[in-house]
Amino acid sequence: MGERNWLPHLPSNPATVSDSQAEADHPWKKTPLILSTLQALVTPETAGDPMSTQKWIRSSLRTLSDRLKEAGHALSPPTVSRLLRKLDYSLHVNSKQLEARSNHPDREVQFAHIDEQIAIFTAAGQPIISVDSKKKELIGEFKQAGRTWCLEPVAVNIHDFLGDSLGRAAPYGIYDLLNNRGTVYVGQSADTPAFAVDVIADWWERAGRVTFPTAKDLLILADAGGSNSCRARLWKERLQTMLCDRLGLEITVCHYPTGCSKWNPIEHRLFSFISGNCAGTPLRTWELFLAAIRGTSTKAGLTVEAVLHPDKYQTGWTVTNALMRTLNLESHTICPSWSYTLRPRQPACP
């Protein structure tokens, strides 16, 4: 992956007993701007674990050191490492580095294209959302991974049988990048493209158009697979019908390359914190699950809404070639299978 490597392990050196004093006297201590500059450099290329708060970046320490030097801050790679830890980044083992399925030749090209689209929409003040399905959960007396403070262990079922539950929750998240707000729709049926688009449309009518009253364009960042797959015809057809034609929006979709779902912002900016808030607590009822999601917050000001979505969805729907040809879809010249724009076929309904 060239310069886009993982953070190398930096062995400690017992002989450098004055490291803490040297760090305290280092110029970056007196220049808080450096931290914000580094944050701006790593934010577009940050990945994270949706089940924990760990996050990491693609660039090496040396690359970041060179880029900071270009910005007027001469810092060594070890100092950059210490700064990254202050920003809650962490080192990872080899299994997190390989991404064996993501060796597509256009991988880095698509990352650059996504960064460019985010910059364009941000500069124009147009909405950007990151979407994805979260891990499905059984509702009932079932064990939840993690630990929580209590007087004694909570008794739960020995086996995780669907028949012993109130149902299986299918959470679908929508994260507003510009406002650090998350909305999670908890479905009670199948996680299908129709479900995904329906909740995005509902989010727009409930929150999106209120937050962005003059917006006519929407950028959607999504994984390459799942209910919002780049290959799912129904996903594209429903976007055309429900968002473009009915709501009058121009939709640009950028998918992360196959095997790179952890770079999707929703994973480390929303799902990881929800997982932490639900850790160790059995999700006995639907309302308890919704409350756990709504109670998620961060020091950075994240707010989360949870909505129960009871509609039923069936799998197996197909979209014919003839119907696909009716879509007003334009593939981008850069990575066309992962990036495309859909426009209304007719004026929006009043």
Buried (B, 14 or more C-beta within 10 A) or exposed (E): EEEBBBBEEEEEEEEEEEEEEEEEEBEBEEEEEBEEBBBEBBBBBBBBBBBBBBBBBBBBBBBBBBBBEEBEBEBBBBBBBBBBEEBEBBBBEEEBEEBEEBEBEBBBBBBBBBBEBBEBBEEEEBBBBBBBBBEEBBBBBBBBEBEEEEEEEBEEBEEEEEEEBBBBBBBBBBBBBBBBBBBBBBBBBBBBBBBBBBBBBBBBEEBBBEEBEEBEBBBBBBBBBBBBBBEBBBBBBBBBBBBBBBBBBBBBBBBBBBBBBBBBBBBBBBBBBBBBBBBBBBBBEBEBBBEBBBEBEBEEEBBBBBBEBEEEBEEEEEBEEEEEEEBBBEEBEBBEEBBBBBBBEEEEEE
